[in-house]
Amino acid sequence: MINDTPISASPTYSKYSKTTQREMNHEDIIEAQENFAAAAVRAKDSGFDCVEVCASAGYLVGQFLSPLVNKRTDKYGGELESRLNFPLELIETVRGKVGNFTFGFRESGDDFVPGSLTYKDKPQIAIAYEKAGLDFINVTGGWHETLIPQITADVPPGAYSYLAENIKNAVSIPIFASNRINNPVLAEEILMADKADCICFGRALITDPYLPNKALKGELRDIRHCVACNQGCFDNVFIAKPIQCLRNAQAGNEKKYALKKIEETKKIMIIGAGPAGLEAARIARIRGHIVELFEKEEKIGGLIYSVYIPPGRQAFEKMIDYYQYQIEKHGINLHLNIDVTEKTIEEVNPDAIIFATGARPIIPNIPGIDNENVFFATDILEGKAPLGKNVVIIGGGATGIEVAIYVAKYGSMKGDALEFLTFYNCLEPKVALEMLYKGNKKVTVLEMLPRVGSGVGKTTKWTFLGKCDKLGVKIITNANITKIEKDKIFYSLAGQEDLEIDGVDTFILATGVKPNNELFNQLKKSGKYKKLFLIGDCKEPATILEAIHRGYRVANKI
């Protein structure tokens, strides 16, 4: 970028950056190539084992390769053979500076942008890279501009490994597989299937930096798996904030949040075994305290049980498995099916009490809200309530949109059924795919705000809303709900009164939650206990990231 004007192969408009670039002249090209080489030398001199140029995602190298962006008429434009000149010269320049040092490219396996390069073009590019002297190619997904999700939770783990295989079949240098591979078992399957020579872990190592060592030792249950939420990593990157991780409170704050040594062993009572309580119990016990963990339900996990139900959220289920193992590994005393009272606390006689009692749904003041067909979102997700064919969701925040997707897909064909029925020609593939994508529910979301999706991160919201659109979910914003009557719901919009939706079988409340902290307030008022702490939703309704992080911090200071 010169004088704050982006530069590129050609002066094309970027939908991603919302800018039109200036075409690079010959001096710009030489300078850019030299800058890449200088950066590689700094990495080598700093003691790194190798260097990888990001030639993917629609950045500069990809722009020169793409006929969508590169409209040049000189030696860097035209047919693919000429468009390859920029990256090939770049390889030559870097190699000339770093010498016998491992050097590779991260390459898009398919740009997934109409008019740009596809997986069919990529082997030819890889062959040229190998001849130019690259040591490896790390194959990722598409450009940032693509409308096809690349790394969000709804991308099936390992889905893009075929892109690595496509390139591996054309070259002899090592090929890495990337994108949504966060499990060493899956990684091993990809390697054994000969789809790649190596596996690239990214977010998985932010979540658990010790994943490779744990896999090597066979400690698979001890691995803290990435859930691909993007809340702490990519969402923060796009707003220029330091990287964090929903599951790893130390990520980005390793020194600040290092585990503290305890001065004396204390008995800590934790009430609530949801995300915040479980993390607090883990950290308090690792530090050496005696931990008594109480949960009123028959199992641990709290709201995680409703979080992992919507499509694309299955990775959250592994959180429950992880914490169950941590309870066993560290000897945390777990008490299930106990609704804690003051008497329970007196019997335990703790030195400190951490409340992680979660939240309760907010019931809006709408006439008819006590209708027998009105249910909370969590009841629907956990299968505790019936689900009719015509469904209205009240509230279009994160929960409302995820529930909408869940309901819209409810009853759709399962993947194994699709495989069976198409393998034996029971159904035409096109008909079967329609049954796979969508259920038979009619879904409407009513939201009082101008936009839906509040509480959903920037890197994920577009995929949620895109799914709603594809699944036929009707979204009505600025809707002021006035009443519910039997199978009807009435609402008003600006300038329009007494609008209604009739024939509704199920009304779902996704109108937010409020802290469940009555017992805490009761104890605090009594003055019997000095060390009382609130974490998670019972302190203030927030995200799972904030709940886990606060659970960690509180348990680390007692």
C-alpha positions as CSV (number, residue, x, y, z in Angstrom):
1,M,0.0,0.0,0.0
2,I,1.4,3.4,-1.0
3,N,-0.1,6.7,0.2
4,D,-2.9,4.6,1.8
5,T,-4.0,3.4,-1.6
6,P,-4.0,-0.4,-1.9
7,I,-2.0,-1.9,-4.7
8,S,-2.7,-5.1,-6.7
9,A,-2.2,-6.8,-10.0
10,S,-4.9,-4.6,-11.6
11,P,-7.2,-1.7,-10.6
12,T,-10.2,-3.9,-9.7
13,Y,-12.8,-3.3,-7.0
14,S,-12.6,-5.6,-4.0
15,K,-15.9,-6.5,-2.4
16,Y,-13.9,-7.6,0.6
17,S,-12.0,-4.4,1.3
18,K,-14.5,-2.1,-0.4
19,T,-11.7,-0.4,-2.3
20,T,-10.3,-0.1,-5.8
21,Q,-6.6,-0.9,-6.0
22,R,-3.9,0.9,-8.0
23,E,-2.2,-1.3,-10.5
24,M,1.3,-2.2,-9.5
25,N,4.1,-1.0,-11.8
26,H,7.4,-2.9,-12.3
27,E,9.1,-1.1,-9.5
28,D,6.2,-2.0,-7.1
29,I,6.5,-5.7,-8.1
30,I,10.2,-5.8,-7.5
31,E,9.8,-4.0,-4.2
32,A,7.0,-6.4,-3.0
33,Q,9.1,-9.5,-4.0
34,E,12.1,-8.1,-2.1
35,N,9.9,-7.4,0.9
36,F,8.7,-11.0,1.0
37,A,12.4,-12.1,0.8
38,A,13.5,-9.7,3.6
39,A,10.7,-11.0,5.8
40,A,11.8,-14.6,5.2
41,V,15.4,-13.7,6.1
42,R,14.2,-12.1,9.4
43,A,12.4,-15.3,10.2
44,K,15.4,-17.4,9.4
45,D,17.7,-15.2,11.4
46,S,15.3,-15.3,14.3
47,G,15.7,-19.1,14.6
48,F,12.6,-20.3,12.9
49,D,12.8,-23.7,11.2
50,C,11.0,-22.7,8.0
51,V,9.0,-19.9,6.4
52,E,5.6,-20.0,4.6
53,V,4.4,-17.3,2.3
54,C,0.6,-16.7,2.5
55,A,-0.2,-17.0,-1.2
56,S,-3.9,-17.9,-0.5
57,A,-7.1,-16.2,0.6
58,G,-7.2,-13.7,-2.1
59,Y,-4.0,-11.8,-1.1
60,L,-1.4,-10.5,-3.5
61,V,-0.1,-13.7,-4.9
62,G,-3.6,-15.0,-5.5
63,Q,-4.6,-11.7,-7.1
64,F,-1.9,-12.1,-9.7
65,L,-2.9,-15.7,-10.4
66,S,-6.7,-14.9,-10.7
67,P,-8.2,-14.0,-14.0
68,L,-10.9,-12.3,-12.0
69,V,-8.5,-9.7,-10.6
70,N,-5.5,-9.8,-13.0
71,K,-6.3,-7.9,-16.2
72,R,-2.8,-7.0,-17.1
73,T,-1.4,-7.1,-20.6
74,D,2.3,-7.2,-19.8
75,K,4.3,-10.4,-18.9
76,Y,2.4,-10.7,-15.6
77,G,-1.1,-11.0,-17.2
78,G,-3.0,-12.9,-19.8
79,E,-2.9,-16.7,-19.7
80,L,-2.2,-18.7,-16.5
81,E,1.4,-19.3,-17.7
82,S,2.0,-15.6,-17.7
83,R,0.1,-14.9,-14.5
84,L,2.4,-17.3,-12.8
85,N,5.4,-15.0,-13.4
86,F,4.8,-13.0,-10.2
87,P,4.8,-16.0,-7.8
88,L,7.6,-17.8,-9.6
89,E,9.8,-14.7,-9.5
90,L,8.9,-14.4,-5.8
91,I,10.0,-17.9,-5.1
92,E,13.3,-17.2,-7.0
93,T,13.9,-14.0,-5.0
94,V,13.1,-15.6,-1.6
95,R,15.2,-18.7,-2.4
96,G,18.1,-16.5,-3.4
97,K,18.0,-14.7,0.0
98,V,17.4,-17.7,2.4
99,G,19.4,-20.4,0.6
100,N,19.1,-23.9,1.8
101,F,16.2,-23.1,4.2
102,T,12.8,-24.8,4.2
103,F,10.4,-22.5,2.3
104,G,6.8,-23.1,1.2
105,F,3.5,-21.5,0.1
106,R,0.1,-21.6,1.6
107,E,-2.2,-22.0,-1.4
108,S,-5.9,-21.9,-1.9
109,G,-7.1,-25.3,-3.1
110,D,-10.1,-23.6,-4.8
111,D,-10.8,-19.9,-4.7
112,F,-14.5,-20.6,-4.4
113,V,-15.2,-17.2,-6.1
114,P,-17.1,-17.2,-9.4
115,G,-14.8,-16.2,-12.2
116,S,-11.6,-17.1,-10.3
117,L,-9.6,-20.3,-10.2
118,T,-11.1,-23.6,-9.2
119,Y,-9.6,-26.9,-8.0
120,K,-9.1,-27.9,-11.6
121,D,-6.6,-25.1,-12.1
122,K,-4.6,-25.7,-8.9
123,P,-2.5,-28.8,-9.9
124,Q,-0.9,-26.9,-12.8
125,I,0.1,-24.1,-10.4
126,A,1.5,-26.6,-7.9
127,I,3.6,-28.2,-10.6
128,A,5.1,-24.9,-11.5
129,Y,5.8,-24.1,-7.8
130,E,7.6,-27.4,-7.4
131,K,9.8,-26.8,-10.4
132,A,10.6,-23.3,-9.1
133,G,12.0,-24.8,-5.9
134,L,9.3,-24.8,-3.2
135,D,9.8,-27.3,-0.4
136,F,6.1,-27.8,0.5
137,I,2.6,-26.5,-0.2
138,N,0.1,-25.9,2.6
139,V,-3.4,-26.3,1.0
140,T,-6.2,-24.3,2.5
141,G,-9.7,-23.4,1.3
142,G,-10.9,-20.4,-0.6
143,W,-10.6,-16.6,-0.6
144,H,-12.0,-14.3,2.1
145,E,-14.5,-13.1,-0.5
146,T,-16.1,-16.5,-0.9
147,L,-19.7,-17.0,0.1
148,I,-18.9,-20.6,1.0
149,P,-17.9,-21.0,4.7
150,Q,-14.3,-22.1,5.1
151,I,-13.6,-22.3,8.8
152,T,-16.8,-21.7,10.7
153,A,-18.3,-24.4,12.9
154,D,-20.8,-25.6,10.2
155,V,-17.9,-26.7,8.0
156,P,-17.6,-30.5,8.6
157,P,-14.2,-31.4,10.1
158,G,-11.8,-32.3,7.3
159,A,-14.3,-31.4,4.6
160,Y,-11.6,-29.6,2.5
161,S,-9.0,-32.4,2.7
162,Y,-9.9,-33.3,-0.9
163,L,-8.2,-30.1,-2.0
164,A,-4.9,-31.2,-0.6
165,E,-5.4,-34.6,-2.2
166,N,-6.0,-33.0,-5.6
167,I,-2.7,-31.2,-5.4
168,K,-0.8,-34.1,-3.8
169,N,-1.6,-36.2,-6.8
170,A,0.2,-33.8,-9.1
171,V,3.5,-33.2,-7.2
172,S,6.1,-35.0,-5.2
173,I,6.9,-32.3,-2.5
174,P,5.0,-32.6,0.8
175,I,1.5,-31.3,0.9
176,F,-0.3,-30.1,4.0
177,A,-4.1,-30.4,4.6
178,S,-5.8,-27.5,6.4
179,N,-9.1,-26.1,7.6
180,R,-11.3,-27.6,10.3
181,I,-8.9,-30.3,11.3
182,N,-8.7,-30.1,15.1
183,N,-8.5,-33.8,16.1
184,P,-5.4,-36.0,15.9
185,V,-7.6,-39.0,15.1
186,L,-9.1,-37.3,12.1
187,A,-5.6,-36.0,11.1
188,E,-4.3,-39.6,11.2
189,E,-7.2,-40.8,9.0
190,I,-6.4,-38.1,6.4
191,L,-2.8,-39.2,6.3
192,M,-3.6,-42.9,6.1
193,A,-6.0,-42.1,3.3
194,D,-3.0,-40.6,1.5
195,K,-4.8,-37.3,1.0
196,A,-1.9,-35.3,2.4
197,D,1.6,-35.7,3.8
198,C,1.2,-33.4,6.8
199,I,-1.6,-31.7,8.7
200,C,-1.8,-28.0,9.5
201,F,-3.3,-27.2,12.9
202,G,-4.1,-23.6,13.4
203,R,-6.9,-22.7,15.9
204,A,-6.5,-26.1,17.4
205,L,-3.1,-25.1,18.8
206,I,-4.5,-21.8,20.2
207,T,-7.1,-23.9,22.1
208,D,-4.6,-26.5,23.2
209,P,-0.9,-25.7,22.6
210,Y,0.0,-29.2,23.9
211,L,-2.2,-31.1,21.5
212,P,0.7,-32.7,19.6
213,N,2.4,-33.9,22.8
214,K,-0.9,-35.3,24.2
215,A,-1.6,-37.1,21.0
216,L,2.0,-38.5,21.0
217,K,1.4,-39.9,24.5
218,G,-2.0,-41.2,23.7
219,E,-3.7,-38.8,26.1
220,L,-6.6,-38.1,23.7
221,R,-9.2,-37.5,26.4
222,D,-7.1,-34.7,27.8
223,I,-7.1,-32.7,24.6
224,R,-9.0,-29.5,24.7
225,H,-10.6,-29.3,21.2
226,C,-11.3,-26.2,19.2
227,V,-15.1,-25.7,18.7
228,A,-14.6,-23.4,15.6
229,C,-16.7,-20.6,17.2
230,N,-14.3,-17.9,16.1
231,Q,-15.4,-15.7,19.0
232,G,-11.9,-15.1,20.4
233,C,-9.7,-15.6,17.4
234,F,-11.1,-14.5,14.0
235,D,-13.7,-12.2,15.4
236,N,-11.0,-10.3,17.3
237,V,-8.7,-10.2,14.3
238,F,-11.3,-8.5,12.3
239,I,-11.7,-5.7,14.9
240,A,-7.9,-5.4,15.5
241,K,-8.0,-6.9,19.0
242,P,-5.6,-9.5,20.5
243,I,-6.4,-13.1,19.9
244,Q,-8.3,-15.0,22.6
245,C,-9.9,-18.4,22.8
246,L,-13.3,-19.5,24.1
247,R,-11.8,-22.6,25.7
248,N,-8.4,-21.4,26.7
249,A,-8.4,-18.4,29.0
250,Q,-4.6,-18.2,28.9
251,A,-4.4,-17.8,25.1
252,G,-2.9,-14.3,24.4
253,N,-2.4,-13.8,28.2
254,E,-0.1,-16.6,29.0
255,K,2.0,-14.6,31.5
256,K,-0.8,-12.5,33.0
257,Y,-3.0,-15.6,33.6
258,A,-0.3,-18.1,34.6
259,L,-1.5,-20.4,37.3
260,K,-0.7,-19.1,40.7
261,K,0.7,-21.1,43.6
262,I,-1.6,-21.4,46.6
263,E,-0.6,-20.2,50.0
264,E,-2.8,-22.8,51.8
265,T,-5.2,-25.5,50.7
266,K,-8.8,-24.4,50.9
267,K,-12.2,-26.1,50.5
268,I,-13.9,-24.5,47.6
269,M,-17.6,-25.1,46.9
270,I,-18.7,-24.5,43.4
271,I,-22.5,-24.4,42.7
272,G,-23.3,-25.2,39.1
273,A,-21.6,-27.4,36.6
274,G,-22.1,-25.4,33.4
275,P,-19.1,-24.0,31.5
276,A,-18.1,-21.4,34.1
277,G,-18.4,-23.8,37.1
278,L,-16.6,-26.6,35.3
279,E,-13.6,-24.4,34.4
280,A,-13.4,-22.9,37.9
281,A,-13.5,-26.4,39.4
282,R,-10.7,-27.6,37.0
283,I,-8.4,-24.6,37.8
284,A,-9.0,-24.6,41.5
285,R,-8.2,-28.3,41.8
286,I,-5.1,-28.1,39.6
287,R,-3.8,-25.4,41.9
288,G,-4.2,-27.7,44.9
289,H,-7.5,-26.8,46.5
290,I,-10.2,-29.3,47.6
291,V,-13.1,-28.8,45.2
292,E,-16.7,-29.7,45.9
293,L,-18.7,-29.3,42.7
294,F,-22.5,-29.3,43.0
295,E,-25.0,-29.6,40.1
296,K,-28.8,-29.7,40.4
297,E,-29.3,-31.8,37.3
298,E,-28.3,-35.4,36.8
299,K,-25.3,-34.5,34.5
300,I,-22.7,-31.8,34.0
301,G,-22.7,-29.3,31.1
302,G,-25.5,-26.9,31.8
303,L,-26.3,-24.8,28.7
304,I,-23.8,-26.7,26.6
305,Y,-26.5,-29.3,26.1
306,S,-28.6,-26.9,24.2
307,V,-25.7,-25.1,22.5
308,Y,-24.4,-28.2,20.6
309,I,-27.8,-29.2,19.2
310,P,-28.2,-26.7,16.3
311,P,-26.5,-27.8,13.0
312,G,-22.8,-27.1,12.9
313,R,-22.4,-26.8,16.7
314,Q,-21.7,-30.5,17.4
315,A,-18.1,-29.7,18.4
316,F,-19.4,-28.2,21.7
317,E,-20.4,-31.6,22.8
318,K,-16.7,-32.5,23.2
319,M,-16.5,-29.9,26.0
320,I,-18.6,-32.1,28.2
321,D,-16.4,-35.1,27.5
322,Y,-13.3,-33.0,28.3
323,Y,-14.6,-31.7,31.6
324,Q,-15.9,-35.2,32.6
325,Y,-12.4,-36.4,32.1
326,Q,-10.9,-33.5,34.1
327,I,-13.2,-34.3,37.0
328,E,-11.9,-37.9,37.0
329,K,-8.3,-37.0,36.3
330,H,-7.9,-34.4,39.1
331,G,-10.2,-36.0,41.7
332,I,-12.9,-33.3,41.8
333,N,-15.7,-34.2,44.1
334,L,-18.8,-34.1,42.0
335,H,-22.3,-34.0,43.5
336,L,-25.2,-34.4,41.1
337,N,-29.0,-34.1,41.5
338,I,-28.6,-31.6,44.4
339,D,-30.4,-28.3,44.5
340,V,-28.1,-26.4,46.9
341,T,-29.7,-24.6,49.8
342,E,-28.2,-22.7,52.8
343,K,-28.4,-26.0,54.7
344,T,-26.3,-27.8,52.0
345,I,-23.7,-25.0,52.3
346,E,-23.6,-25.3,56.1
347,E,-23.0,-29.0,55.8
348,V,-20.1,-28.5,53.4
349,N,-18.6,-25.7,55.4
350,P,-16.5,-24.3,52.6
351,D,-13.7,-21.6,52.8
352,A,-15.0,-20.0,49.6
353,I,-18.1,-20.4,47.5
354,I,-18.2,-19.8,43.7
355,F,-21.7,-19.4,42.3
356,A,-22.1,-20.6,38.7
357,T,-25.9,-21.1,38.8
358,G,-26.5,-19.8,35.3
359,A,-29.6,-17.8,34.2
360,R,-33.3,-18.1,33.8
361,P,-35.2,-17.2,30.6
362,I,-36.8,-13.8,30.4
363,I,-40.6,-14.0,29.9
364,P,-41.7,-10.9,28.0
365,N,-44.9,-9.1,29.1
366,I,-47.0,-10.1,26.2
367,P,-50.8,-10.9,26.6
368,G,-51.2,-14.6,26.0
369,I,-47.6,-15.5,26.7
370,D,-49.0,-18.3,29.0
371,N,-50.4,-20.1,25.9
372,E,-49.9,-23.8,26.2
373,N,-47.9,-23.8,22.9
374,V,-45.3,-21.3,24.1
375,F,-42.0,-22.9,25.0
376,F,-38.4,-21.7,25.8
377,A,-35.7,-22.2,23.2
378,T,-33.8,-24.5,25.4
379,D,-36.8,-26.8,25.8
380,I,-37.1,-27.2,22.1
381,L,-33.4,-27.8,21.6
382,E,-33.2,-30.4,24.4
383,G,-36.3,-32.2,23.1
384,K,-38.4,-31.4,26.1
385,A,-41.2,-29.8,24.1
386,P,-43.3,-30.7,21.1
387,L,-42.5,-29.0,17.8
388,G,-45.3,-28.2,15.4
389,K,-45.2,-27.6,11.7
390,N,-45.8,-23.8,11.7
391,V,-43.3,-22.2,14.1
392,V,-42.8,-18.6,15.2
393,I,-39.7,-17.7,17.1
394,I,-39.9,-14.6,19.3
395,G,-36.5,-13.0,19.4
396,G,-33.8,-12.9,16.6
397,G,-30.6,-12.7,18.6
398,A,-28.0,-15.5,18.5
399,T,-30.3,-18.0,20.2
400,G,-33.3,-17.2,18.0
401,I,-31.3,-17.5,14.8
402,E,-29.7,-20.8,15.8
403,V,-33.1,-22.2,16.8
404,A,-34.5,-21.1,13.5
405,I,-31.9,-23.1,11.6
406,Y,-32.5,-26.1,13.9
407,V,-36.2,-26.0,13.3
408,A,-35.9,-25.4,9.6
409,K,-33.8,-28.5,9.2
410,Y,-35.8,-30.6,11.7
411,G,-36.8,-33.9,10.1
412,S,-34.5,-33.5,7.2
413,M,-32.8,-36.7,5.8
414,K,-29.7,-37.8,7.6
415,G,-26.4,-38.2,5.8
416,D,-26.2,-42.0,6.2
417,A,-29.7,-42.4,4.8
418,L,-28.8,-40.2,1.8
419,E,-25.8,-42.4,1.2
420,F,-27.8,-45.6,1.4
421,L,-30.8,-44.4,-0.7
422,T,-28.7,-42.9,-3.5
423,F,-26.2,-45.9,-3.5
424,Y,-29.1,-48.3,-4.2
425,N,-30.8,-45.8,-6.6
426,C,-33.9,-45.6,-4.4
427,L,-34.0,-41.8,-4.9
428,E,-32.7,-39.5,-7.6
429,P,-29.7,-37.6,-6.1
430,K,-31.4,-34.2,-6.7
431,V,-34.5,-35.3,-4.8
432,A,-32.5,-36.8,-2.0
433,L,-30.4,-33.7,-1.7
434,E,-33.5,-31.6,-1.2
435,M,-34.6,-33.9,1.6
436,L,-31.1,-33.6,3.1
437,Y,-30.9,-29.9,3.2
438,K,-34.3,-29.0,4.6
439,G,-37.1,-30.3,6.8
440,N,-40.9,-29.6,6.4
441,K,-41.3,-26.8,9.0
442,K,-42.5,-23.3,8.3
443,V,-40.4,-20.9,10.4
444,T,-40.8,-17.2,11.1
445,V,-38.6,-15.1,13.3
446,L,-40.0,-11.9,14.9
447,E,-37.4,-9.4,16.1
448,M,-38.1,-6.1,17.7
449,L,-34.7,-4.6,16.7
450,P,-33.9,-3.4,13.1
451,R,-31.5,-6.3,12.6
452,V,-31.2,-9.9,13.7
453,G,-28.1,-11.8,14.9
454,S,-27.1,-9.6,17.8
455,G,-24.5,-11.5,19.9
456,V,-23.2,-13.4,16.8
457,G,-19.6,-12.7,15.8
458,K,-18.8,-11.0,12.5
459,T,-17.1,-14.0,11.0
460,T,-20.1,-16.3,11.8
461,K,-23.2,-14.1,11.4
462,W,-23.1,-14.1,7.6
463,T,-23.2,-17.9,7.5
464,F,-26.1,-18.0,9.9
465,L,-28.2,-15.5,8.0
466,G,-27.2,-17.2,4.7
467,K,-28.5,-20.5,6.0
468,C,-31.7,-18.9,7.1
469,D,-32.2,-17.5,3.6
470,K,-31.5,-20.9,1.9
471,L,-33.7,-22.7,4.4
472,G,-36.7,-20.4,3.8
473,V,-36.8,-18.9,7.2
474,K,-38.9,-15.7,7.2
475,I,-37.3,-12.9,9.2
476,I,-39.4,-9.9,10.3
477,T,-37.5,-7.1,12.0
478,N,-38.8,-4.0,13.9
479,A,-41.7,-6.2,15.0
480,N,-43.6,-5.1,18.1
481,I,-45.5,-8.2,19.4
482,T,-48.9,-7.2,20.9
483,K,-50.5,-10.5,21.8
484,I,-50.8,-14.2,21.4
485,E,-54.2,-15.9,20.9
486,K,-54.4,-19.7,20.6
487,D,-52.7,-20.3,17.2
488,K,-52.2,-16.6,16.3
489,I,-49.6,-14.0,17.1
490,F,-50.2,-10.3,16.5
491,Y,-47.6,-7.6,15.9
492,S,-47.1,-4.2,14.5
493,L,-44.6,-2.6,12.3
494,A,-43.9,1.1,11.6
495,G,-47.2,2.4,10.3
496,Q,-48.9,-1.0,10.2
497,E,-51.0,-2.2,13.1
498,D,-52.7,-5.5,13.9
499,L,-50.6,-7.7,11.6
500,E,-50.9,-11.4,12.4
501,I,-49.6,-14.8,11.7
502,D,-52.1,-17.6,12.1
503,G,-52.1,-21.3,12.1
504,V,-49.1,-21.4,14.5
505,D,-48.5,-24.7,16.2
506,T,-45.5,-23.7,18.3
507,F,-44.2,-20.4,19.7
508,I,-40.6,-20.3,20.8
509,L,-39.2,-17.8,23.2
510,A,-35.7,-16.6,22.5
511,T,-36.0,-13.3,24.4
512,G,-32.8,-13.5,26.5
513,V,-32.0,-14.5,30.1
514,K,-31.6,-13.0,33.5
515,P,-29.1,-14.0,36.3
516,N,-30.1,-16.8,38.6
517,N,-28.4,-15.3,41.7
518,E,-31.0,-15.4,44.5
519,L,-29.1,-17.7,46.7
520,F,-25.9,-15.6,46.3
521,N,-27.8,-12.5,47.3
522,Q,-29.4,-14.3,50.3
523,L,-26.0,-15.4,51.6
524,K,-24.3,-12.1,50.9
525,K,-27.1,-10.3,52.9
526,S,-26.7,-12.8,55.8
527,G,-23.0,-12.0,56.1
528,K,-22.1,-15.6,57.1
529,Y,-19.6,-16.1,54.4
530,K,-16.9,-13.7,53.3
531,K,-15.6,-15.3,50.2
532,L,-18.5,-15.3,47.7
533,F,-18.0,-15.1,44.0
534,L,-20.3,-14.9,40.9
535,I,-19.2,-16.3,37.6
536,G,-21.0,-17.0,34.3
537,D,-24.5,-16.0,33.5
538,C,-25.5,-15.7,37.2
539,K,-23.2,-12.7,37.3
540,E,-24.3,-11.3,34.0
541,P,-25.6,-13.1,30.9
542,A,-22.8,-13.3,28.4
543,T,-21.1,-15.7,26.0
544,I,-19.5,-19.0,26.9
545,L,-16.1,-17.4,26.2
546,E,-16.7,-14.9,29.0
547,A,-18.1,-17.5,31.3
548,I,-15.1,-19.8,31.0
549,H,-12.6,-16.9,31.2
550,R,-14.2,-15.6,34.4
551,G,-14.3,-19.1,35.9
552,Y,-10.6,-19.4,35.2
553,R,-9.7,-16.0,36.7
554,V,-11.8,-16.4,39.8
555,A,-10.5,-19.9,40.5
556,N,-6.9,-18.7,39.9
557,K,-7.0,-16.0,42.6
558,I,-8.5,-17.8,45.6
